[in-house]
């Protein structure tokens, strides 16, 4: 089993779900001192690179989880429409 941490910048990815052509992630950086310990982002990746956009950060974990859930729902609906 691979024990390497998956990172997006300074954030360790703690939750991820791939839906269609996008991955929705939650990351945390407990060492952050600017009130931005948690993030959610939309990721794209292939064999050459990994890219995250629509990054939102907060010190409010429930807020980030709520945004993560909203993004999962949006991506699921988009994928359903494409299928």
N, C-alpha and C positions, 0 to 999 in steps of 0.2 A: 504494500500500500504506500502511496506517495504521501509523505508528511510535510511537503513543502507548502508554505502558506501562499495562497493566491492573493495578489495585491493589485489594487488600482490606485496608483500614486502612493500616498501614505496610508491608505485605508486597506485593511485586511478584509477580503470578501468573506462574509459570514453566512450569507444566504444568496442563492442564485437559482433562477428558473429560466430555462430556455423555452420560448414559445415562438413557433414559426421561425422567422429569420432574425430574431432579437433575443437578447438575454437581459433579464431584469435582475439587478443585484442590490444587496444591502452590504455596506461596509462599515467598519468601525476603526477608529484611531483613538484609543484611550489615552494616548500621550498628548493629544491636541490640547492646547491651552487657550484657544481662541473661541471656545464654545461651539465647536463644529466636530464633535466626536463621532457622529453618524452621518452616513450618506446613502443615497439611492441614486442609481444611474441606469441608463439603457446602454447595453453593450452590443457591439458587433465584433466578430472575430473570424479569422480564417487561418490558414496555415502560416501566414506571414506576420500578422499583427493582431493586436487586440486593442479596441478603441471604445472609450466610454464617452457618451454625450448626455445632455439633459441631466447633468449632475445637480442634485439638491443636497445641501448639508444642513445639519441642525444638531443641537445638544439635546433635543427632545426625541427619545427613542420611539415612543408611541406615534409621534407625528411621522417619522420616517417610515415606520411599518405601515401606517395608513397610506402614505404616498406610494409605497411599494405595491400594496394591494390594488390601489387604483390603476397603477401602470400595468400590472399583471392583467387586470380586467380589460383595459384598453387594448393591449397587445393580443389577448385572446379573441376579442371581437374583430380586430383587424385581420387576424389569421383566418377566422371563420369566414369573413367576407371574401378573402382571397381564394379560399377553397371552394 
